[in-house]
Structure formats: structure tokens, C-alpha cells
Amino acid sequence: MNPIVNPNTFHEFLSFFPKTDLPLTIQYSDYHSFSKVNDALPDELLAAFVLPNLDFEVDEFTEFLPCLQFEADHGMQHIVIWTARLLHYSFYLMNFNSKGVFLHFAEVAGFYTENDMIFQKMAHIDVEANMLVLEGSMTQNQLEVNPNTTKKWQLEILPDGQLRVSEIKL
């Protein structure tokens, strides 16, 4: 059973995410552009629409910044929100139905470290809301991403709002 969402509260939540036209590309350094023009989400909206839907632990050092929204088929609302955790900075795509009920989310861009590896991820969303995500990695001693370790995924928005991820062989 889906929770009942107050339409005014959902509209207020969406108001923090400027509408954008497709196509667009999101990369880890875009945080700086968004931080100059977007206001932080109030705690009550963050608690209502974001925090219950995450698959990671949030602590007092976790930061969030609303970035943008776009519409696609099936009457869904798609928002992109930036998160900062210890050595993990990410842009997440979150899908909601037209009534404000959460559907699905996926990390689409960012920068993070794992062991001695550094990962950079970027996403391109075309005019039909098809997404390609490219992830490169390098060791902490390298100055450039190794093309042999680069991965590419396609994210497809399904009619029920789920995101289907398919790896594309390079």
C-alpha cells in the first residue's frame, strides 16, 4: 500500500528543484554550480521525501542539495539530488509518481574512493530521458582515468518508475 502524500507538501518539495530541459549531462564537479543557485531542502521535506528512500546510512555529517527536476513519460517526476558522505559524493536520480509517491532511485554521477581506488561517474540524459552512465577509475597514484577499467551503463525508466540498469560492453 502506497502512503498518502499531501499534494501541497509534494509541490513544495519539487519547488526546490529547478525544472530543466533535456538533454543534460551531470558530472561530479557540477555540485559547485548547483550550490550557487539552489537553496537547501528544509529538514521536514528531506525527512518526508528523501531520507526514507535511501539505501545508505545518514549521519550528522551527511549533506544534501537539491539540483534539478525533469518530466518524462508516464506522468512521473524525476529529481536529481546531490549527497555528500565521507569520501563519497553522489548525484541520485529519484522518481516519484504524480501524487508524490516514491518509486525508485539510482546513483547516476559522483566521485568516491574505495580501498586505494578513485572512481568518477557521469551521466548523460537525452531528450527522451534515456540515460547513459560512464564510470572511470584510477589508483590514487595515477593522474588520469584508465580507459581499460571504464564501465558504461544504460538506465531505462520503466512505466512503473523503476530504473533498469544494463551494463554496456565497451
Contacts in CASP RR format, 6 or more apart in sequence:
PFRMAT RR
TARGET T0000
AUTHOR 0000-0000-0000
METHOD contacts of the structure
MODEL  1
MNPIVNPNTFHEFLSFFPKTDLPLTIQYSDYHSFSKVNDALPDELLAAFV
LPNLDFEVDEFTEFLPCLQFEADHGMQHIVIWTARLLHYSFYLMNFNSKG
VFLHFAEVAGFYTENDMIFQKMAHIDVEANMLVLEGSMTQNQLEVNPNTT
KKWQLEILPDGQLRVSEIKL
2 101 0 8 1.000
3 101 0 8 1.000
5 48 0 8 1.000
5 99 0 8 1.000
5 100 0 8 1.000
5 101 0 8 1.000
7 99 0 8 1.000
7 100 0 8 1.000
9 45 0 8 1.000
9 48 0 8 1.000
10 49 0 8 1.000
10 96 0 8 1.000
10 99 0 8 1.000
10 100 0 8 1.000
12 45 0 8 1.000
13 41 0 8 1.000
13 45 0 8 1.000
13 48 0 8 1.000
13 49 0 8 1.000
14 69 0 8 1.000
14 77 0 8 1.000
14 79 0 8 1.000
16 38 0 8 1.000
16 39 0 8 1.000
16 41 0 8 1.000
16 45 0 8 1.000
16 66 0 8 1.000
17 38 0 8 1.000
17 66 0 8 1.000
17 67 0 8 1.000
17 68 0 8 1.000
17 69 0 8 1.000
17 79 0 8 1.000
17 80 0 8 1.000
17 81 0 8 1.000
18 37 0 8 1.000
18 38 0 8 1.000
18 68 0 8 1.000
18 69 0 8 1.000
19 68 0 8 1.000
19 69 0 8 1.000
19 70 0 8 1.000
19 71 0 8 1.000
20 68 0 8 1.000
20 69 0 8 1.000
20 70 0 8 1.000
21 70 0 8 1.000
22 70 0 8 1.000
22 125 0 8 1.000
22 126 0 8 1.000
22 127 0 8 1.000
22 128 0 8 1.000
22 129 0 8 1.000
23 124 0 8 1.000
23 125 0 8 1.000
23 126 0 8 1.000
23 127 0 8 1.000
24 68 0 8 1.000
24 70 0 8 1.000
24 124 0 8 1.000
24 125 0 8 1.000
25 122 0 8 1.000
25 123 0 8 1.000
25 124 0 8 1.000
25 125 0 8 1.000
26 67 0 8 1.000
26 80 0 8 1.000
26 91 0 8 1.000
26 108 0 8 1.000
26 109 0 8 1.000
26 122 0 8 1.000
26 123 0 8 1.000
26 125 0 8 1.000
27 109 0 8 1.000
27 110 0 8 1.000
27 120 0 8 1.000
27 122 0 8 1.000
27 123 0 8 1.000
28 89 0 8 1.000
28 91 0 8 1.000
28 109 0 8 1.000
28 110 0 8 1.000
28 111 0 8 1.000
28 120 0 8 1.000
28 121 0 8 1.000
28 122 0 8 1.000
30 67 0 8 1.000
30 91 0 8 1.000
30 109 0 8 1.000
31 65 0 8 1.000
31 82 0 8 1.000
31 89 0 8 1.000
34 65 0 8 1.000
34 66 0 8 1.000
34 67 0 8 1.000
34 68 0 8 1.000
34 82 0 8 1.000
35 65 0 8 1.000
38 65 0 8 1.000
38 66 0 8 1.000
38 67 0 8 1.000
39 66 0 8 1.000
40 64 0 8 1.000
40 65 0 8 1.000
40 66 0 8 1.000
41 50 0 8 1.000
41 64 0 8 1.000
41 65 0 8 1.000
41 66 0 8 1.000
41 81 0 8 1.000
46 64 0 8 1.000
49 94 0 8 1.000
49 96 0 8 1.000
49 100 0 8 1.000
49 102 0 8 1.000
50 64 0 8 1.000
50 81 0 8 1.000
50 94 0 8 1.000
51 58 0 8 1.000
52 102 0 8 1.000
53 94 0 8 1.000
53 102 0 8 1.000
53 105 0 8 1.000
54 105 0 8 1.000
56 85 0 8 1.000
61 85 0 8 1.000
61 86 0 8 1.000
62 83 0 8 1.000
62 84 0 8 1.000
62 85 0 8 1.000
63 83 0 8 1.000
63 84 0 8 1.000
64 81 0 8 1.000
64 82 0 8 1.000
64 83 0 8 1.000
64 84 0 8 1.000
65 81 0 8 1.000
65 82 0 8 1.000
66 79 0 8 1.000
66 81 0 8 1.000
66 82 0 8 1.000
67 79 0 8 1.000
67 80 0 8 1.000
67 81 0 8 1.000
67 82 0 8 1.000
67 91 0 8 1.000
68 79 0 8 1.000
68 80 0 8 1.000
69 77 0 8 1.000
69 78 0 8 1.000
69 79 0 8 1.000
69 80 0 8 1.000
70 78 0 8 1.000
70 125 0 8 1.000
70 129 0 8 1.000
71 77 0 8 1.000
71 78 0 8 1.000
72 78 0 8 1.000
72 128 0 8 1.000
72 129 0 8 1.000
72 157 0 8 1.000
73 129 0 8 1.000
73 157 0 8 1.000
73 159 0 8 1.000
74 157 0 8 1.000
74 159 0 8 1.000
74 161 0 8 1.000
75 97 0 8 1.000
75 98 0 8 1.000
76 95 0 8 1.000
76 96 0 8 1.000
76 97 0 8 1.000
76 98 0 8 1.000
76 103 0 8 1.000
76 157 0 8 1.000
76 161 0 8 1.000
77 95 0 8 1.000
77 96 0 8 1.000
77 97 0 8 1.000
77 98 0 8 1.000
77 100 0 8 1.000
78 93 0 8 1.000
78 94 0 8 1.000
78 95 0 8 1.000
78 96 0 8 1.000
78 129 0 8 1.000
78 157 0 8 1.000
79 93 0 8 1.000
79 94 0 8 1.000
79 96 0 8 1.000
80 91 0 8 1.000
80 92 0 8 1.000
80 93 0 8 1.000
80 94 0 8 1.000
80 108 0 8 1.000
81 91 0 8 1.000
81 92 0 8 1.000
81 94 0 8 1.000
82 89 0 8 1.000
82 90 0 8 1.000
82 91 0 8 1.000
82 92 0 8 1.000
83 89 0 8 1.000
83 90 0 8 1.000
83 91 0 8 1.000
83 92 0 8 1.000
87 112 0 8 1.000
87 113 0 8 1.000
88 111 0 8 1.000
88 112 0 8 1.000
88 113 0 8 1.000
89 110 0 8 1.000
89 111 0 8 1.000
89 112 0 8 1.000
90 107 0 8 1.000
90 109 0 8 1.000
90 110 0 8 1.000
90 112 0 8 1.000
90 121 0 8 1.000
91 107 0 8 1.000
91 108 0 8 1.000
91 109 0 8 1.000
91 110 0 8 1.000
91 123 0 8 1.000
92 105 0 8 1.000
92 106 0 8 1.000
92 107 0 8 1.000
92 108 0 8 1.000
93 105 0 8 1.000
93 106 0 8 1.000
93 108 0 8 1.000
93 123 0 8 1.000
93 131 0 8 1.000
93 155 0 8 1.000
93 163 0 8 1.000
94 102 0 8 1.000
94 104 0 8 1.000
94 105 0 8 1.000
95 102 0 8 1.000
95 103 0 8 1.000
95 104 0 8 1.000
95 105 0 8 1.000
95 157 0 8 1.000
95 161 0 8 1.000
95 162 0 8 1.000
95 163 0 8 1.000
96 102 0 8 1.000
96 103 0 8 1.000
97 103 0 8 1.000
97 161 0 8 1.000
103 160 0 8 1.000
103 161 0 8 1.000
103 162 0 8 1.000
104 161 0 8 1.000
104 162 0 8 1.000
104 163 0 8 1.000
105 163 0 8 1.000
106 155 0 8 1.000
106 163 0 8 1.000
106 165 0 8 1.000
107 121 0 8 1.000
108 121 0 8 1.000
108 123 0 8 1.000
108 131 0 8 1.000
108 133 0 8 1.000
108 155 0 8 1.000
109 121 0 8 1.000
109 122 0 8 1.000
109 123 0 8 1.000
109 133 0 8 1.000
110 119 0 8 1.000
110 120 0 8 1.000
110 121 0 8 1.000
110 122 0 8 1.000
111 118 0 8 1.000
111 119 0 8 1.000
111 120 0 8 1.000
111 121 0 8 1.000
112 118 0 8 1.000
112 119 0 8 1.000
113 119 0 8 1.000
113 140 0 8 1.000
116 139 0 8 1.000
116 140 0 8 1.000
117 137 0 8 1.000
117 138 0 8 1.000
117 139 0 8 1.000
117 140 0 8 1.000
118 137 0 8 1.000
118 138 0 8 1.000
118 139 0 8 1.000
118 140 0 8 1.000
119 135 0 8 1.000
119 136 0 8 1.000
119 137 0 8 1.000
120 135 0 8 1.000
120 136 0 8 1.000
120 137 0 8 1.000
120 145 0 8 1.000
121 133 0 8 1.000
121 134 0 8 1.000
121 135 0 8 1.000
121 136 0 8 1.000
122 133 0 8 1.000
122 134 0 8 1.000
123 131 0 8 1.000
123 132 0 8 1.000
123 133 0 8 1.000
123 134 0 8 1.000
123 155 0 8 1.000
124 131 0 8 1.000
124 132 0 8 1.000
124 134 0 8 1.000
125 131 0 8 1.000
126 132 0 8 1.000
129 157 0 8 1.000
130 154 0 8 1.000
130 155 0 8 1.000
130 156 0 8 1.000
131 154 0 8 1.000
131 155 0 8 1.000
131 156 0 8 1.000
131 157 0 8 1.000
132 152 0 8 1.000
132 153 0 8 1.000
132 154 0 8 1.000
132 155 0 8 1.000
132 168 0 8 1.000
133 152 0 8 1.000
133 153 0 8 1.000
133 154 0 8 1.000
133 155 0 8 1.000
134 150 0 8 1.000
134 151 0 8 1.000
134 152 0 8 1.000
135 150 0 8 1.000
135 151 0 8 1.000
135 152 0 8 1.000
135 153 0 8 1.000
136 145 0 8 1.000
136 146 0 8 1.000
136 149 0 8 1.000
136 150 0 8 1.000
136 151 0 8 1.000
137 145 0 8 1.000
137 146 0 8 1.000
137 149 0 8 1.000
137 150 0 8 1.000
138 144 0 8 1.000
138 145 0 8 1.000
138 146 0 8 1.000
138 149 0 8 1.000
150 170 0 8 1.000
151 167 0 8 1.000
151 170 0 8 1.000
152 167 0 8 1.000
152 168 0 8 1.000
152 170 0 8 1.000
153 165 0 8 1.000
153 166 0 8 1.000
153 167 0 8 1.000
153 168 0 8 1.000
154 165 0 8 1.000
154 166 0 8 1.000
154 168 0 8 1.000
155 163 0 8 1.000
155 164 0 8 1.000
155 165 0 8 1.000
156 163 0 8 1.000
156 164 0 8 1.000
156 166 0 8 1.000
157 163 0 8 1.000
158 164 0 8 1.000
END
